[in-house]
């Protein structure tokens, strides 16, 4: 049985991502998605979701979050968002974009 004391938090996962090559955050805009520090714009079909981390707040619904690890042909990175009531509702392009990214999970990540 797992307890909250033994579970990994999303901040712990975010802190480990750079060492695994996933230190760049993807930003979604009207034209597509781009990783931090890159001018390259990706369409959803040019990316793959290789791992999904989902976190649920024990006592506070605002703690619910999801981290997607993403690959393109050239880059790797992540996309962090709240889900449920607190999801990225202010970005009108987010939902359509993430729904169109193919999922090809990599075991052992």
Long-range contacts (C-beta under 8 A, 24 or more apart in sequence): 4-58, 9-55, 10-53, 10-55, 10-65, 10-67, 10-80, 13-53, 13-67, 14-67, 14-78, 14-80, 17-69, 17-78, 20-109, 21-76, 22-69, 22-76, 22-77, 22-78, 23-77, 24-75, 24-76, 24-77, 24-78, 25-77, 25-78, 25-79, 25-80, 26-70, 26-77, 26-78, 26-79, 28-79, 28-91, 28-93, 28-94, 28-97, 28-98, 29-93, 30-93, 32-97, 33-79, 33-97, 35-72, 35-75, 35-77, 36-77, 38-75, 40-72, 40-74, 40-75, 42-72, 44-97, 44-98, 44-99, 44-100, 44-101, 44-102, 45-100, 45-101, 45-102, 46-72, 46-73, 47-71, 47-72, 47-101, 47-102, 48-72, 48-101, 48-102, 48-103, 48-104, 49-101, 49-102, 49-103, 49-104, 49-105, 50-104, 50-105, 50-106, 50-109, 51-105, 51-106, 51-109, 52-103, 52-105, 54-83, 61-85, 61-86, 62-86, 68-98, 68-101, 69-109, 70-101
